[in-house]
Amino acid sequence: MIPFLTYPLALMALAAVPALTAIYLLRNRFRRRQVSSLVLWQFQVQSKAGGAKINRLQLPLLFFLELAALILLVVAATGPQWKLPQSARPLIVVLDDSFSMRAVQDQVSAQTRARDFLENLFHHQPPPATRLILAGREPRSLGVTAKSWREVDELLRQWQCRAPSAAIDAAMTLASEVGKQQANLLVLTDHPPADGKITSQRLEWHAFGRPLDNFAIVNASRTAFGEQDRCLLEVANFSSGARATRLAVQTGSNAAQSQAILLGAHESQRLVFNLPAAAPALRATLDADALTEDNGIELLPPIRKRVRVLVAVANENASALANRALDATGLRATISENPELIVHETDSAAGSNAWSLAWSTIAATNAYTGPFIMDTSHPLAAGMALEGVVWAAAAATNPPGAVPVIFAGNTPLLSAREDAMGRRHLTLNLNPEISTLQNTPDWPILFWNILSWRISEMPGLKESNARLGAEVVLKTTGEAVTVMQPNGEKRFFPKTGGELALETPQPGIYSVVAGATTNQFSVNVLAADKSDLSACATGQWGKWSEDTEHRLVEASVGWIFGLLALALLTAHLYLVATAKGGS
Amino acid sequence: MDPAYRQALHDGEKLGLRYALQIPQVAASGWTGSRSGRHAGSSIDFQDYREYQPGDDLRFIDWGIYARTDRLTVKLYREEVTPHLDLILDGSCSMNLEDTAKASGAAQLAALLATAAANAQCTQSVWLAGEGFQRLPNDALMPSAWDRLEWTSKRTPEQAFEILPPKFRRLGVRVLVSDLLWPGEPLQLLRRLRDGAAALFVIQLLARDDATPPEHGNLRVVDSETGTENEIYIDASMARQYTDNLAQLQQSWADACRQCGAQMTTLIAEDLGTSLGELEAIQLLTPA
């Protein structure tokens, strides 16, 4: 016997029975209402009756169906209870995706131990639903909710542990949002929490790392140095005591040269050496240790872009000054056919691809000693100091459309503008006869800046060596680009804008095919924080509260009555839709 | 342009003076400008000295120190950047729902965001998603100077993408203002909006009539975009279904936003002035 009289909601619902009759009697005509979209109304029952001015009853069958539905809803409103098994809370697992998880001891990595733990957890206390979040450089949710270990195991294949850092805090924030404070959080990593304790009732932190000794290459660069390449390698010892390793360096197919390196605890050593510019890729490896990923690097030759420059200045003295500064930059190509930069005395366009530097050497009436106003954010002014410089220039006003870079008072000394074809036209207002600029370090810096700016606008890669996770910028002219990753996976970009930032999710050699040209760049694992395993630990911090256990609880079964009512209403809908309700 | 929208732009501009756009750290790169970026760069703000390392830019060597100490030392300056706001307005007819303040609210909200962006020294572009993505005339100026702000399109932003996609600036902050009331999978649109952005915010702007269940009785509902009519009898369960449908639609957008790393909030056009705290809560605005 349902004591529905003690439930005000049920009584109110009962009162709906006469209301239902009243509704049938007092049906109104349709009121027009404009709505934003019918998308919210698509599941509504479309009434086939009504709309007329006459108020009339629907068929009795429909009425009785509605009456029965109402009664079922009345019962549901009394809140009938039944003992039902309540499932445990859903689980969200945050997986440390940094490469330090691959550190092995006795052939077993922290990643393997964490995976085994998770499998064990599923066998003993399977959660009703599980979501996985990878904590790499940025948190990333792994697909849909998994219901079984088989589905979780499938998702775990994406857990590669190749990231240079682990954003566990951000991943936990994401997990909290996804779980709406209701899910249990499980963090699987190789280090303890930052403050050493967990206060949340919903979080368990499990670390599977070991404080292992490790040598790592933490820094590597190869840069153009005149006609040679200058290489820097930095090897660090992240062990608890002094240890030795061997560094083997090999270029192309030449025999590897190795040298012993002895370092104290947490010491590092830098090696700087030169290579011929023609030397192929340089590979450096350390002896095998706990963490393989940081033992080897590969450095490709730096990208040497040169600018074809034509100096067409009639003044011999000025021409010699320009040529000498241009040659000193090392960025000038040996040929000047089809020039990409023309230094001349008039500001006129030449060629479809050429930038111009209009150097006005006409007799200056004013010699300025400063203060000079510089737009230091402009690429032409980078590194220029102009301390103690005397700059002689003709009194002039800024030409229309030009962006001034250096001013003396209101006289523009150096300005730049861009034409409709994207070419830059620079104007240098300088009379070297009574200036000292050409005798200061600022003079070659200025020409370096001009060539460097020109190079930055040329198509191709900006660098040939990058750290894992960094973006590599590719300048394109709009053609399709194909990128082949080290694992053979290809990514195709059908249309590109002026610049394409390429992601580097894994170490190795990437090939970039843009139009007819193919370029390569190398990505190396260089992350000292993650190579240092001394802070790794094994243990558990925090524990889920007891209410997460599996148990039987009194649960409302009002939904069963609700479902029955829904079934009746579905029948009602069918009758209305097929007009069998009789109209 | 409708004088009511012009007035709404004025109001939004006035309201926006109290706020500044919150720039995410990722957005602190890009074109050179007047905000401090996250890297060392080439502003006049001196940051540090560091010993020269192979590969360093020779232009930043302090030759004075070299002359005194015979050691190569490099000057580091703080980078300065101009973050950018791409504001995307849904230009469909549903944003101009009759007898509601939705269109004025959208204009006011757009003006508010643009002014807050200006307060944060951001540049801005305002895109109207209608027959393709079109920039509003004068959108780089103050909102009161904008022109041709109208909601007449019968296309959704998703369809607008297919006709004429926008050219968003890389690493900019993007904000989509729409009622989000169209069928389809939101993820694809969000991914396209999120691509290359430092942050994406989705603001669902509803009229109060959109957000509250319909009144009981017989209704002839007319779709504002297609003109399709449906005759429906509304009772409590229908009203609940309507609320559920809205919640389900919002949930699907919220899930898609979460997957894309976007932030989403819902505002009611009629209550705009009192609900700006929501924009602070999703870290889009901060008091100026």
Interface residues (C-beta under 8 A of the other chain):
Chain A: I23 R27 N28 R29 F30 R31 R32 R33 Q34 V35 S36 S37 L38 V39 L40 W41 Q42 F43 Q44 V45 Q46 S47 G50 G51 E138 S141 L174 E177 V178 S221 T223 F225 R230 C231 L232 V272 T376 S377 H378 A381 A382 G383 M384 P441 I445 W448 N449 G497 E499 A501 L569
Chain B: T32 G33 G41 S42 S43 I44 Q53 P54 G55 D57 L58 R59 F60 W63 Y77 E80 S94 M95 L97 E98 D99 K102 K167 R170 D179 L181 W182 P183 G196 L206 A207 D209 D210 P214 G217 N218 L219 R220 V221 V222 D223 S224 E225 T226 T228 N230 E231 I232 Y233 I234 D235 S237 M238 Q241 Y242 N245 L246 L249 R258 Q259 G261
